[in-house]
Amino acid sequence: MKELLQIDLGLIPYREASELQKRMVAARKAGAIEDALLFCEHPHVITLGRSGKRANLLASENVLRQKGVEYFESTRGGDITYHGPGQIVGYPILDLGAIRRDVVWYVRSLEEAMILATEELGICARRIAGRTGIWVGESGVEEKLAAIGVHISRWVTSHGFAYNVSTDLRYFELIVPCGIADRKTTSLEKFLGRSVRSAEAKPLLAKHVGEVLGLTVRSIEPQELREELEAFEQAVEVSA
């Protein structure tokens, strides 16, 4: 089986993570790196996807500044969302051309991986037709546990999913999450009623992302990834 490299970046600003993804996408298109899954957390930030509506941002620039929340317009799909500490953000950089050229299948696969990981944590999660992501709770009053927003260029993926572990849910009050006004957002901690660390969920998410994509997960350090990217970029400069 082909490998999926898992890299944990820790806490990293959204802009820095976006630039790293761009570098990885270029390298993956050239076959210079393997398929990879970045895990990280972001300082407080709100991002608006390509199909998002600015009206779903409920807070003024002044309020965002006072709360220390950045704002970015992103190239990912989907509407508006919040990222912050206590939330696992996963960025798969994959060559779907070598896996399966099917965008809907890919999004459903990410949902399936998160559903399976959540079940291992003792929570029954599911999909809701027409609403991307995963949901928990009673029918009709479900709460969103994880969101998905992806970008695909020449069948290489970027952006990905946001999975709420111990996220401060008050920050979601600054937006209409994913443009859905009639449902709330939740976290593992809130739903389980106990303290949960991201370290509990990351291995499960990585395992199941690998399974649904048919890839073997192998962890590497961020420095190893950076060295591979630098070698690729230097080779490109020399050839140019």
C-alpha positions in Angstrom: 0.0 0.0 0.0 1.1 3.6 -0.6 1.9 5.8 2.3 0.2 8.7 3.9 2.7 10.8 5.8 1.3 12.3 9.0 2.9 15.5 10.2 1.8 17.3 13.4 2.6 21.1 13.1 1.2 22.0 16.5 -0.1 25.6 16.9 0.5 27.5 13.6 -1.0 30.8 12.2 -3.6 30.2 9.5 -1.6 32.2 6.9 1.6 30.2 7.5 -0.3 26.9 7.2 -1.9 28.1 3.9 1.5 29.0 2.5 2.9 25.6 3.5 0.0 23.9 1.8 0.7 25.8 -1.4 4.3 24.6 -1.4 3.2 21.0 -0.7 0.6 21.1 -3.5 3.3 22.1 -6.0 5.6 19.4 -4.7 2.9 16.8 -4.8 1.9 17.7 -8.4 5.6 17.1 -9.3 5.7 13.8 -7.5 8.4 15.2 -5.1 6.6 14.3 -1.9 4.2 11.5 -0.9 0.5 12.0 0.1 0.4 13.7 3.4 -1.9 14.7 6.3 -1.1 17.8 8.2 -2.5 18.2 11.7 -2.4 21.5 13.4 -4.3 24.0 15.6 -4.7 27.7 14.7 -4.8 30.8 16.8 -8.3 32.3 16.7 -9.3 32.9 13.1 -12.4 33.1 11.0 -12.2 32.0 7.4 -14.7 32.5 4.5 -14.8 29.9 1.8 -15.3 30.4 -1.9 -19.1 30.0 -1.7 -19.4 31.8 1.6 -21.4 35.0 2.3 -19.8 37.9 4.1 -23.2 38.4 5.8 -22.6 35.3 7.8 -19.8 37.1 9.7 -21.8 38.7 12.6 -19.0 40.6 14.2 -17.5 43.9 13.2 -13.8 44.3 12.5 -13.5 46.2 15.8 -15.0 43.3 17.7 -12.7 40.8 16.0 -9.7 43.0 16.8 -10.8 43.2 20.5 -11.1 39.5 20.7 -7.9 38.8 18.9 -9.5 37.0 16.0 -8.1 37.2 12.5 -10.2 37.0 9.3 -9.2 35.5 6.0 -11.0 34.8 2.7 -9.9 31.3 1.7 -9.7 29.3 -1.5 -11.4 26.3 0.1 -15.0 25.3 -0.6 -17.8 25.9 1.8 -19.0 28.9 3.7 -17.7 30.6 6.9 -16.1 28.8 9.9 -14.0 29.4 13.0 -10.6 27.8 13.9 -9.0 28.0 17.3 -7.1 26.2 20.1 -8.6 22.9 21.1 -9.7 22.2 17.5 -7.9 19.6 15.3 -7.5 20.9 11.8 -6.6 18.3 9.2 -5.1 19.3 5.8 -4.7 16.3 3.5 -2.4 16.9 0.5 -3.3 14.0 -1.8 -3.0 13.1 -5.4 -6.6 11.9 -6.0 -5.6 11.1 -9.5 -3.8 8.0 -8.1 -6.5 7.2 -5.6 -9.9 8.0 -7.1 -11.0 11.0 -9.3 -14.2 11.7 -7.5 -14.6 14.8 -5.4 -17.9 13.8 -3.8 -16.4 10.4 -2.8 -13.4 12.2 -1.3 -15.6 14.5 0.9 -17.8 11.6 2.0 -14.6 9.7 2.8 -13.4 12.4 5.1 -16.8 12.4 6.8 -16.5 8.6 7.2 -13.1 8.8 8.7 -14.3 11.3 11.3 -17.5 9.3 12.0 -15.4 6.2 12.7 -13.0 8.1 14.9 -15.8 9.6 16.9 -17.4 6.2 17.4 -14.2 5.0 19.0 -14.5 7.9 21.4 -17.9 6.7 22.4 -20.1 9.0 20.4 -22.5 8.1 17.6 -21.9 10.6 14.8 -23.6 10.8 11.4 -24.2 12.7 8.2 -27.2 15.0 7.4 -28.2 15.0 3.7 -27.2 18.2 2.1 -25.1 19.4 5.0 -21.4 18.5 4.7 -19.6 17.6 7.9 -20.5 15.3 10.8 -23.3 15.7 13.3 -24.1 14.4 16.8 -27.2 14.4 19.0 -30.9 13.8 18.6 -32.6 13.9 15.2 -33.9 17.4 14.4 -31.6 19.1 16.9 -28.3 17.8 15.8 -25.1 19.8 16.6 -22.1 20.0 14.3 -19.0 18.4 15.6 -16.8 18.8 12.5 -16.7 20.8 9.3 -15.2 20.2 5.9 -13.9 22.6 3.2 -11.6 21.4 0.5 -9.8 22.7 -2.6 -8.7 20.5 -5.5 -6.2 21.6 -8.3 -5.3 19.1 -11.0 -6.6 16.4 -8.6 -4.3 17.4 -5.8 -6.2 18.3 -2.6 -5.6 21.0 0.0 -7.5 22.4 3.0 -9.6 19.8 4.7 -11.5 19.4 8.0 -11.9 21.0 11.4 -12.8 18.7 14.3 -13.9 20.2 17.6 -12.2 18.6 20.6 -12.0 21.2 23.4 -12.8 24.2 21.3 -14.2 27.4 23.0 -17.6 27.3 21.3 -18.4 30.9 22.2 -16.3 32.0 19.2 -18.8 30.4 16.9 -21.3 33.1 18.1 -19.3 35.6 15.9 -20.5 33.8 12.7 -23.3 31.7 11.3 -21.3 28.5 11.2 -21.1 27.1 7.6 -24.1 29.4 6.8 -26.5 27.1 8.8 -28.5 29.3 11.2 -30.8 26.6 12.7 -28.1 24.3 14.2 -25.4 24.8 16.9 -21.8 23.7 17.0 -20.5 21.3 19.6 -17.3 19.7 20.8 -16.2 16.4 22.2 -15.8 17.9 25.6 -19.3 19.4 25.6 -20.9 16.3 24.3 -19.0 13.9 26.6 -19.2 16.1 29.6 -15.5 15.5 30.4 -12.1 16.8 29.6 -10.7 15.6 26.3 -7.2 16.1 24.9 -6.5 16.4 21.2 -4.0 13.6 21.6 -6.9 11.2 22.2 -8.4 12.0 18.8 -5.5 12.6 16.4 -4.3 9.0 16.2 -7.9 7.8 15.5 -8.4 10.4 12.8 -5.1 9.6 11.1 -5.8 5.8 11.3 -9.3 6.2 9.7 -8.3 8.7 7.1 -5.6 6.2 6.0 -8.1 3.4 6.0 -10.8 5.1 3.9 -8.2 6.2 1.3 -6.4 2.9 1.2 -3.1 4.3 2.5 -0.7 3.3 5.2 -0.1 6.0 7.8 3.5 6.9 8.8 4.4 9.8 11.1 7.3 12.1 10.2 8.6 15.2 11.9 7.9 18.7 10.4 11.6 19.2 9.8 11.7 16.2 7.4 8.8 17.6 5.4 10.5 21.1 5.2 13.8 19.5 4.0 12.0 17.6 1.2 10.2 20.8 0.2 13.4 22.8 0.2 15.2 20.2 -1.9 12.3 20.2 -4.4 12.2 24.0 -4.6 16.0 24.3 -5.0 15.9 21.8 -7.9 13.2 23.8 -9.6 15.3 27.0 -9.3 18.3 25.2 -10.7 16.3 23.9 -13.7 14.8 27.3 -14.3 
